[in-house]
Amino acid sequence: MTQRLAGKTALITGAAQGLGAGIALALAREGARVVATDRNEAGALATAAGIDAELGADTACAIRHDVTSEDDWQAALAFAADRLGGLSVLVNNAGIVTMGSVEDLDLAAWRQAMAVNADSAFIGSKYALPLLRESQPASIVNMSSISALVAGANLAAYNASKAALWMLTKSVALHCAKQGWNVRCNSVHPTFVRTPLLDGIVGSHEDEAKMAKLARQVPIGRIGEVADVAAAVVYLASDESAMMTGSELKLDGGMSAM
Ligand SMILES: NC(=O)c1ccc[n+]([C@@H]2O[C@H](COP(=O)([O-])OP(=O)(O)OC[C@H]3O[C@@H](n4cnc5c(N)ncnc54)[C@H](O)[C@@H]3O)[C@@H](O)[C@H]2O)c1
């Protein structure tokens, strides 16, 4: 690896599995020191242990963190500041898929989707900014979805929550620019990516027939892999993307071009 993130310190939410775990590893492989957080504490600890096993002790650490909790955010950020000596990258990755049309969903399910997918990044950005501006140049990467831009009849809460995250990204970016801080904020918008999240949509992300069926909806002819998304986050976390803020990076295999 080329140490594109040497000297960077990163906190990744939802890092017990799937994209968050892959992003934490990819950032660390490029030289960042990372905190893996998740409401699944054992999973976050396993992610950090795997990174340390590959890259050396003290590359990664972990803490239990429910992203809908203000108290947990403050504790996780204090932990990152203490263990990493500051924070220059925040990846708001934790998210849930809530299936259902506007008529199927009850208000509690809607609110839960908004809390995990959108409120989380509001709280996280709010409390992380004092740390990030002490470690400029800094970067916030928000894991939205192509579902922020392209709707589905049975994805009312997911569509709306990911679109809220997309637009929050732009507001945070403009706020930081207005303050004169070199703290950038961008969003990432993948199509289907092979992670356990797809289990809730199609049954099993390890079922190749089901993955092939999903792939037929993607112009490029395949679904995304964790490495596709992790590479984009490395770029946005790095100073290579210095001119990019308030932007959306679509990793949709051409889906939204149709
Ligand atoms: N996999 C896809 O097809 C896909 C496509 C587009 C966007 N995304 C987005 O990427 C992100 C990661 O998804 P994934 O595919 O890795 O999903 P995943 O279900 O495999 O992993 C999500 C992780 O988030 C954690 N999490 C959930 N709620 C939490 C909470 N309240 N507090 C802390 N942690 C919580 C879970 O414990 C889990 O470890 C999500 O925001 C998702 O919406 C995924």
PDBQT file of the ligand as one rigid body, heavy atoms in Angstrom, charges set to zero:
ROOT
HETATM    1  N1  LIG A 301     -24.912  -3.167   1.216  1.00  0.00    +0.000 N 
HETATM    2  C1  LIG A 301     -25.563  -2.386   0.373  1.00  0.00    +0.000 C 
HETATM    3  O1  LIG A 301     -26.134  -2.863  -0.631  1.00  0.00    +0.000 OA
HETATM    4  C2  LIG A 301     -25.584  -0.891   0.581  1.00  0.00    +0.000 A 
HETATM    5  C3  LIG A 301     -25.895  -0.062  -0.529  1.00  0.00    +0.000 A 
HETATM    6  C4  LIG A 301     -25.932   1.306  -0.344  1.00  0.00    +0.000 A 
HETATM    7  C5  LIG A 301     -25.677   1.855   0.897  1.00  0.00    +0.000 A 
HETATM    8  N2  LIG A 301     -25.390   1.027   1.954  1.00  0.00    +0.000 N 
HETATM    9  C6  LIG A 301     -25.154   1.659   3.252  1.00  0.00    +0.000 C 
HETATM   10  O2  LIG A 301     -23.874   1.297   3.716  1.00  0.00    +0.000 OA
HETATM   11  C7  LIG A 301     -23.868   1.319   5.148  1.00  0.00    +0.000 C 
HETATM   12  C8  LIG A 301     -23.281   0.019   5.665  1.00  0.00    +0.000 C 
HETATM   13  O3  LIG A 301     -24.096  -1.020   5.209  1.00  0.00    +0.000 OA
HETATM   14  P1  LIG A 301     -23.642  -2.560   5.149  1.00  0.00    +0.000 P 
HETATM   15  O4  LIG A 301     -24.048  -3.032   3.839  1.00  0.00    +0.000 OA
HETATM   16  O5  LIG A 301     -22.263  -2.713   5.629  1.00  0.00    +0.000 OA
HETATM   17  O6  LIG A 301     -24.698  -3.122   6.219  1.00  0.00    +0.000 OA
HETATM   18  P2  LIG A 301     -24.533  -4.223   7.384  1.00  0.00    +0.000 P 
HETATM   19  O7  LIG A 301     -25.916  -4.489   7.848  1.00  0.00    +0.000 OA
HETATM   20  O8  LIG A 301     -23.699  -5.350   6.897  1.00  0.00    +0.000 OA
HETATM   21  O9  LIG A 301     -23.709  -3.454   8.504  1.00  0.00    +0.000 OA
HETATM   22  C9  LIG A 301     -24.279  -2.349   9.167  1.00  0.00    +0.000 C 
HETATM   23  C10 LIG A 301     -23.582  -2.184  10.503  1.00  0.00    +0.000 C 
HETATM   24  O10 LIG A 301     -24.177  -1.035  11.137  1.00  0.00    +0.000 OA
HETATM   25  C11 LIG A 301     -24.401  -1.376  12.495  1.00  0.00    +0.000 C 
HETATM   26  N3  LIG A 301     -25.495  -0.577  13.045  1.00  0.00    +0.000 N 
HETATM   27  C12 LIG A 301     -26.802  -0.637  12.729  1.00  0.00    +0.000 A 
HETATM   28  N4  LIG A 301     -27.494   0.212  13.514  1.00  0.00    +0.000 NA
HETATM   29  C13 LIG A 301     -26.600   0.813  14.336  1.00  0.00    +0.000 A 
HETATM   30  C14 LIG A 301     -26.699   1.778  15.367  1.00  0.00    +0.000 A 
HETATM   31  N5  LIG A 301     -27.886   2.292  15.749  1.00  0.00    +0.000 N 
HETATM   32  N6  LIG A 301     -25.563   2.177  15.981  1.00  0.00    +0.000 NA
HETATM   33  C15 LIG A 301     -24.373   1.651  15.633  1.00  0.00    +0.000 A 
HETATM   34  N7  LIG A 301     -24.217   0.712  14.693  1.00  0.00    +0.000 NA
HETATM   35  C16 LIG A 301     -25.323   0.307  14.038  1.00  0.00    +0.000 A 
HETATM   36  C17 LIG A 301     -24.717  -2.868  12.512  1.00  0.00    +0.000 C 
HETATM   37  O11 LIG A 301     -24.487  -3.446  13.796  1.00  0.00    +0.000 OA
HETATM   38  C18 LIG A 301     -23.761  -3.387  11.438  1.00  0.00    +0.000 C 
HETATM   39  O12 LIG A 301     -22.511  -3.752  11.982  1.00  0.00    +0.000 OA
HETATM   40  C19 LIG A 301     -25.317   1.553   5.584  1.00  0.00    +0.000 C 
HETATM   41  O13 LIG A 301     -25.489   2.922   5.897  1.00  0.00    +0.000 OA
HETATM   42  C20 LIG A 301     -26.108   1.203   4.333  1.00  0.00    +0.000 C 
HETATM   43  O14 LIG A 301     -27.347   1.855   4.269  1.00  0.00    +0.000 OA
HETATM   44  C21 LIG A 301     -25.322  -0.327   1.811  1.00  0.00    +0.000 A 
ENDROOT
TORSDOF 0
